[in-house]
């Protein structure tokens, strides 16, 4: 049997009065990929932070072993020096440094005399990007990249290092299928090279695609360990939730789309550079309908939503109407008043104020509805907050708890509640299930289904073909800023979505 490159024994972690890990054991051997899966808040990311030194020795009980030798990491640098590398769930880069500088950070090649060898640095950064199949300009500042591109840069940084143990915490949450497939190839290459890999993901297909063993977490404990070939997806989900999950996607057969609620004609807009990110896009979204938007990274999906919401300026000739009202030149505030709501791809950076309470975040977009003559109606505020906590099943000890302390799935429900409290006519969703577990996904899709039955129109961007094919009434597939194809009925399947997204299908 291969040597265990990293082990955790009886690890306990508590944050205040909340116990995040309860005596967890983990072992990963050379040439092995172990998948960790569990609901949001189950303790997976906490264990990864212990192994990577982000939770320092002394802040937890238990022992971490590196090649059977107990180690005491005080910070991530200690772990990296020991050969353990982490791509964290939260994207952490240096905003104003370039892609190349973020890949090589603190590991620049040097000339004699200690000067940085910039020519070799570019070669090494280019090689790391090529290894993961990412075509990202190396001089672009990190903070100008999309979330997906930022994630690819962090992956390239990990590839560039010399880590023997590689920890991936939700690495594919913002990636499109081709990038996911390439990452799976990279992980297989690492396994073949004798490295130990831990993969945390909510996507069961990835677990069954690349992992040798599956370890299931629930409520801070390791509740099951399976060999991949000896277990089914349903058994893994049941172990994760403590119950069987009937279906993620509610039936859509009862939807009856009504009058046009969002009409877009000849919409076009520029990216941060000179290129036109969205070109000549036209479509109609009806009341009570879910319209999906699919495409690969860089296809213009997020840019389209930003144009609709007023974050990005439309080029002359673009026309946008909400329920018959022309908002083509309106401010973002006026678009919200007209009936638009936007749930962004990155909830922590753009959707929430993390240090603010659940109460404050839920009322952020609608606070004016609870004030008259400069005075706030606090009883009505609290009644509304409690109503949304119950309706959305937000698991929080108190409405005054900082939203930072909630799990990812519950944070996403708070973002939903923030916009629902404003009663939008059209809800724009950019990767709404990113980084949440299968149980939370099922809850969010149930909520969306209920909203369509109440007449809300929904525009849904997702990188997961199953979500588009199984939940949406129609799908627009974008390619290089244009709508390459519209799919409906039996033609709206995962294969046709991917084919159209690569530009192979005729429009």
C-alpha positions in Angstrom: 0.0 0.0 0.0 1.3 3.5 -0.9 2.6 5.8 1.8 0.2 8.2 3.5 1.4 11.7 2.4 -0.9 13.6 4.8 -3.1 12.5 7.7 -5.4 14.2 10.2 -6.2 12.5 13.5 -9.0 13.4 15.9 -9.2 17.0 14.7 -11.6 19.3 16.6 -12.2 22.9 15.7 -14.6 25.4 17.3 -15.4 29.0 16.4 -16.8 30.7 19.4 -19.6 28.4 20.6 -19.9 26.6 17.2 -18.1 23.3 16.8 -17.0 23.0 13.1 -15.2 19.7 13.3 -15.8 16.9 15.8 -12.9 14.5 16.0 -12.4 14.1 12.2 -9.8 11.6 10.7 -8.5 11.8 7.2 -5.8 9.9 5.3 -4.6 10.4 1.7 -1.9 8.3 0.1 0.5 8.9 -2.7 -1.1 8.5 -6.1 -4.6 8.9 -4.7 -7.5 11.4 -5.1 -9.9 11.6 -2.2 -13.1 13.5 -2.6 -14.7 15.3 0.3 -18.4 16.0 0.1 -21.1 17.3 2.4 -23.6 20.0 2.9 -22.5 23.7 3.3 -21.2 24.0 6.9 -20.4 20.3 7.2 -16.7 21.1 8.0 -14.9 20.3 4.7 -13.4 23.7 4.1 -12.4 23.9 7.8 -10.4 20.7 7.6 -8.7 21.9 4.4 -7.7 25.1 6.2 -6.2 23.1 9.1 -4.1 21.0 6.6 -3.0 24.1 4.8 -2.0 26.1 7.9 -4.8 28.7 7.4 -6.1 27.6 10.8 -2.8 27.6 12.8 -1.6 24.9 15.2 -2.9 25.7 18.7 -6.3 26.8 17.3 -7.5 23.2 17.0 -7.3 20.0 18.9 -5.9 16.9 17.2 -2.8 16.2 15.1 -1.8 16.7 11.4 0.8 14.3 10.1 3.1 14.8 7.0 4.6 11.4 6.0 3.9 10.0 9.4 5.6 13.0 11.2 3.5 15.3 13.3 3.6 18.9 12.1 2.6 22.2 13.6 1.9 24.7 10.8 1.5 28.3 12.1 0.5 29.7 8.7 0.1 28.7 5.0 3.8 29.4 4.4 4.7 26.6 6.8 2.4 24.2 4.9 3.7 25.3 1.5 7.3 24.7 2.8 6.2 21.2 3.8 4.8 20.5 0.3 1.1 21.2 0.8 -0.6 23.6 -1.6 -4.2 24.9 -1.4 -6.6 26.6 -3.9 -9.1 28.0 -1.4 -12.9 28.3 -1.9 -12.7 32.0 -1.6 -10.8 33.6 -4.4 -7.7 35.2 -2.9 -5.3 37.1 -5.2 -3.4 40.4 -5.2 -5.9 42.7 -7.0 -3.5 45.1 -8.7 -0.8 42.7 -9.6 -0.8 41.1 -13.0 -1.8 37.5 -13.9 1.9 36.6 -14.2 2.8 38.2 -10.8 -0.1 36.3 -9.1 1.1 33.0 -10.5 4.7 33.5 -9.4 4.1 35.4 -6.1 7.0 35.0 -3.8 8.5 32.3 -6.2 10.1 34.5 -8.8 13.1 33.0 -10.7 16.3 35.0 -9.9 19.5 35.9 -11.7 22.9 36.2 -10.1 22.8 39.0 -7.6 19.2 38.3 -6.6 17.5 40.3 -9.4 14.2 38.9 -10.8 14.7 37.1 -14.2 11.6 38.6 -15.8 12.0 36.7 -19.1 12.1 33.4 -17.3 9.2 34.5 -15.1 7.0 35.0 -18.2 8.1 31.6 -19.5 7.2 29.9 -16.2 3.9 31.6 -15.9 3.0 30.8 -19.5 3.9 27.2 -18.9 1.6 27.0 -15.8 -1.3 28.5 -17.7 -0.7 26.2 -20.7 -0.7 23.2 -18.3 -4.3 23.9 -17.3 -5.4 25.0 -20.8 -6.1 28.6 -19.8 -5.6 31.4 -22.4 -5.4 34.5 -20.1 -3.2 37.6 -21.0 -0.4 37.6 -18.4 -0.3 41.4 -18.1 -3.9 41.8 -17.1 -4.5 43.0 -13.5 -6.0 40.2 -11.4 -9.0 42.4 -10.3 -10.0 42.9 -14.0 -10.6 39.2 -14.5 -13.9 37.4 -14.2 -14.3 35.1 -11.3 -13.7 32.1 -13.6 -10.5 33.5 -14.9 -9.3 34.4 -11.4 -9.9 30.8 -10.3 -7.8 29.6 -13.3 -5.0 31.9 -12.2 -5.0 30.4 -8.7 -4.9 26.9 -10.2 -2.0 27.9 -12.3 -0.2 29.2 -9.2 -0.7 25.8 -7.5 0.5 24.0 -10.6 3.6 26.2 -10.7 4.6 25.2 -7.1 6.3 22.0 -6.1 3.5 20.8 -3.8 3.3 17.0 -3.2 -0.1 17.3 -1.5 -2.7 19.4 -3.4 -5.9 20.6 -1.8 -8.7 21.8 -4.1 -11.6 23.5 -2.3 -14.5 24.0 -4.8 -12.1 24.7 -7.7 -14.7 24.3 -10.4 -17.5 26.4 -8.9 -17.1 29.2 -11.5 -15.7 27.2 -14.4 -17.4 26.2 -17.7 -17.4 22.5 -18.8 -14.3 22.6 -20.9 -12.2 24.2 -18.1 -13.7 21.6 -15.7 -12.7 18.8 -18.0 -9.2 20.2 -18.3 -8.8 20.5 -14.5 -9.9 16.8 -14.2 -7.1 15.9 -16.6 -4.6 17.9 -14.5 -5.7 16.0 -11.4 -5.3 12.7 -13.1 -1.8 13.7 -14.2 -1.0 14.6 -10.5 -2.2 11.2 -9.4 -0.1 9.5 -12.0 2.9 11.5 -10.8 2.4 10.0 -7.3 1.0 13.1 -5.6 -1.9 13.1 -3.1 -4.9 15.1 -4.0 -8.0 16.2 -1.9 -10.9 17.5 -3.9 -13.8 19.3 -2.2 -16.7 19.8 -4.5 -20.5 19.9 -4.5 -20.6 18.4 -8.0 -21.2 14.7 -7.6 -20.2 14.0 -11.3 -16.7 15.3 -10.6 -16.4 13.2 -7.5 -17.3 10.0 -9.4 -15.2 11.1 -12.4 -11.8 11.5 -10.8 -11.8 10.3 -7.1 -10.6 7.0 -5.8 -12.3 7.3 -2.4 -15.2 9.5 -1.2 -15.4 10.8 2.4 -18.7 12.2 3.4 -19.1 15.0 6.1 -22.2 15.9 8.0 -22.5 18.4 10.9 -18.8 18.5 11.5 -18.2 14.7 11.5 -17.0 12.2 9.0 -20.0 9.9 8.6 -18.9 7.6 5.7 -16.0 6.6 3.6 -16.6 4.8 0.3 -14.6 3.3 -2.5 -15.9 5.1 -5.6 -16.6 1.8 -7.5 -18.6 0.4 -4.6 -21.2 3.2 -4.1 -23.9 5.0 -6.1 -24.6 8.7 -6.3 -27.9 8.2 -4.5 -26.1 6.5 -1.6 -23.6 9.3 -1.3 -26.4 12.0 -1.3 -28.3 10.0 1.4 -25.2 9.8 3.6 -24.5 13.5 3.1 -28.1 14.7 3.9 -29.1 12.0 6.3 -32.0 11.3 4.1 -32.8 10.5 0.5 -33.3 13.4 -2.0 -36.2 12.8 -4.4 -35.2 15.3 -7.0 -33.1 18.5 -7.4 -35.3 20.1 -10.0 -39.1 20.6 -9.5 -41.4 19.8 -12.4 -41.8 22.6 -14.9 -44.7 21.3 -16.9 -47.3 23.4 -15.1 -45.7 26.8 -16.0 -47.8 29.0 -18.2 -45.8 32.0 -19.5 -47.8 35.2 -19.7 -47.2 38.6 -21.3 -43.7 39.9 -22.2 -41.9 41.1 -19.1 -38.4 41.8 -20.5 -37.8 42.7 -24.1 -34.2 43.1 -25.4 -33.5 44.3 -28.9 -30.1 44.7 -30.7 -28.3 45.0 -27.3 -24.6 45.6 -27.5 -21.9 46.6 -25.1 -18.1 46.8 -24.7 -15.9 44.8 -22.3 -13.3 46.6 -20.2 -11.0 46.5 -23.2 -11.8 47.6 -26.8 -13.6 44.4 -27.8 -17.4 44.2 -27.9 -18.4 41.8 -25.3 -22.1 41.6 -26.3 -23.2 42.0 -29.9 -26.7 42.3 -31.4 -28.5 40.3 -28.7 -32.3 40.2 -29.0 -34.8 38.1 -27.0 -38.1 38.2 -25.0 -38.7 36.9 -21.5 -42.3 36.3 -20.4 -44.0 36.5 -17.1 -43.8 33.1 -15.2 -41.0 31.8 -17.5 -37.4 30.7 -16.8 -35.1 31.5 -19.7 -31.6 30.0 -19.4 -28.4 31.5 -20.8 -25.5 29.2 -21.4 -22.1 29.7 -22.8 -18.4 29.1 -22.1 -16.2 31.5 -20.1 -15.8 34.7 -22.2 -19.0 34.2 -24.2 -20.5 37.4 -22.8 -23.1 36.0 -20.4 -22.2 38.0 -17.3 -21.6 41.1 -19.5 -25.2 40.7 -20.8 -26.7 40.7 -17.3 -24.6 43.7 -16.3 -25.9 45.6 -19.4 -29.5 44.7 -18.5 -29.0 45.9 -14.9 -27.1 49.1 -15.9 -23.7 48.2 -14.5 -22.3 48.2 -18.0 -23.4 50.8 -20.6 -25.2 49.8 -23.7 -24.1 51.0 -27.0 -26.4 53.3 -29.0 -29.2 51.4 -30.7 -29.7 49.0 -27.8 -33.3 48.8 -26.5 -34.4 47.2 -23.2 -37.9 47.3 -21.8 -39.3 45.9 -18.5 -43.1 45.4 -18.6 -43.4 47.9 -21.4 -41.2 50.6 -19.8 -38.1 51.6 -21.7 -35.1 51.5 -19.4 -32.4 51.6 -22.1 -30.8 54.8 -20.7 -32.0 54.5 -17.1 -29.7 54.4 -14.1 -29.3 51.1 -12.1 -31.5 52.6 -9.4 -34.3 53.4 -11.9 -34.0 49.9 -13.3 -34.5 48.5 -9.8 -37.6 50.7 -9.5 -38.8 49.4 -12.8 -38.7 45.9 -11.5 -35.2 44.4 -12.1 -33.3 42.4 -9.5 -29.8 40.9 -9.9 -28.1 38.1 -8.0 -24.5 38.2 -9.0 -22.0 35.4 -9.5 -19.9 36.3 -6.5 -22.2 36.7 -3.5 -19.5 37.6 -1.1 -17.9 40.3 -3.2 -21.0 41.8 -4.9 -24.1 40.4 -3.2 -23.7 40.8 0.6 -22.1 43.0 3.2 -20.5 40.2 5.2 -20.1 42.1 8.5 -23.7 43.3 8.4 -26.4 41.2 10.0 -28.8 38.9 8.3 -31.5 41.5 9.1 -29.5 44.3 7.5 -28.7 42.3 4.3 -32.3 41.1 3.8 -33.5 44.7 3.8 -30.7 46.3 1.9 -32.5 46.7 -1.4 -35.9 47.6 0.1 -35.2 49.7 3.2 -37.2 52.7 1.8 -40.3 50.6 1.9 -40.1 50.6 5.7 -39.6 54.3 6.3 -42.0 57.2 6.3 -41.1 60.8 7.0 -37.5 59.8 7.8 -38.7 57.3 10.5 -38.2 53.6 10.2 -41.0 51.2 11.0 -38.9 48.7 13.0 -41.7 46.3 13.9 -42.6 45.9 10.2 -39.0 45.5 9.3 -38.6 42.7 11.8 -41.8 41.0 10.7 -40.6 41.0 7.1 -37.2 39.7 8.1 -38.7 36.8 10.1 -41.1 36.0 7.3 -38.2 35.7 4.8 -36.1 33.6 7.2 -39.0 31.2 7.5 -40.1 31.3 3.8 -36.5 30.7 2.5 -35.5 28.3 5.4 -32.5 30.5 6.3 -30.7 28.7 9.1 -29.4 31.4 11.5 -29.4 31.5 15.3 -30.7 35.1 15.2 -31.5 37.7 12.6 -28.7 39.8 14.1 -26.0 37.3 13.3 -23.4 38.6 10.9 -24.1 37.0 7.5 -20.4 36.0 7.3 -21.1 33.3 9.9 -23.7 31.5 7.7 -22.9 28.6 5.4 -22.7 29.3 1.6 -26.2 28.0 0.9 -27.7 30.1 3.6 -25.8 33.2 2.5 -27.2 32.6 -1.0 -30.7 32.5 0.4 -30.1 35.8 2.1 -29.2 37.3 -1.3 -32.4 35.9 -2.7 -34.4 37.4 0.2 -32.7 40.8 -0.3 -34.1 41.0 -3.8 -37.4 39.3 -3.1 -38.2 41.8 -0.4 -38.1 44.4 -3.2 -40.7 42.5 -5.2 -39.0 42.4 -8.6 -40.8 41.6 -11.8 -37.7 40.2 -13.5 -35.0 38.4 -11.5 -31.5 38.1 -13.2 -29.5 35.2 -11.8 -25.7 34.7 -12.5 -24.6 31.3 -11.4 -27.0 31.2 -8.4 -26.0 27.7 -7.2 -22.2 28.3 -7.3 -20.5 26.8 -4.3 -23.6 25.3 -2.6 -24.5 21.7 -1.8 -27.1 19.5 -3.5 -29.6 19.9 -0.7 -29.4 23.7 -0.8 -29.6 23.6 -4.7 -32.9 21.7 -4.4 -34.2 24.3 -2.0 -33.2 27.2 -4.3 -34.8 25.6 -7.3 -38.0 25.0 -5.3 -38.0 28.7 -4.4 -37.5 29.7 -8.0 -40.3 27.5 -9.1 -42.6 29.0 -6.6 -41.7 32.5 -7.8 -42.6 31.6 -11.4 -46.0 30.4 -10.3 -46.5 33.9 -8.7 -45.7 35.4 -12.1 -42.0 36.4 -11.8 -39.9 36.2 -14.9 -36.4 34.6 -14.4 -33.3 34.9 -16.5 -30.8 32.2 -15.4 -27.1 32.0 -16.2 -25.5 28.7 -15.3 -22.4 26.8 -16.3 -24.1 23.5 -15.4 -25.8 22.0 -18.4 -28.1 19.9 -16.2 -29.5 23.0 -14.6 -30.3 24.7 -17.9 -31.7 21.5 -19.5 -33.7 20.3 -16.5 -35.1 23.6 -15.1 -35.4 26.2 -17.9 -38.3 26.5 -20.3 -36.0 27.8 -23.1 -32.3 28.4 -23.4 -30.2 31.0 -25.3 -26.6 29.8 -26.0 -24.0 32.5 -26.4 -20.8 32.3 -28.4 -18.4 35.2 -28.7 -20.9 37.8 -27.5 -23.8 36.7 -29.7 -26.7 34.3 -29.4 -25.6 31.3 -31.3 -28.8 29.3 -30.9 -32.1 29.2 -29.0 -33.1 25.7 -27.7 -36.5 24.4 -26.6 -38.2 21.1 -25.8 -36.3 17.9 -26.5 -33.6 19.9 -28.4 -32.6 21.5 -25.1 -30.3 18.8 -23.8 -26.8 18.8 -22.4 -25.1 17.7 -25.6 -26.8 20.4 -27.8 -26.0 23.1 -25.2 -22.3 22.2 -25.3 -22.3 21.9 -29.1 -23.8 25.3 -29.6 -21.5 26.9 -27.0 -18.4 25.8 -28.9 -19.7 27.5 -32.1 -20.1 24.2 -34.0 -23.9 24.4 -34.4 -25.6 26.4 -37.0 -27.7 29.3 -35.6 
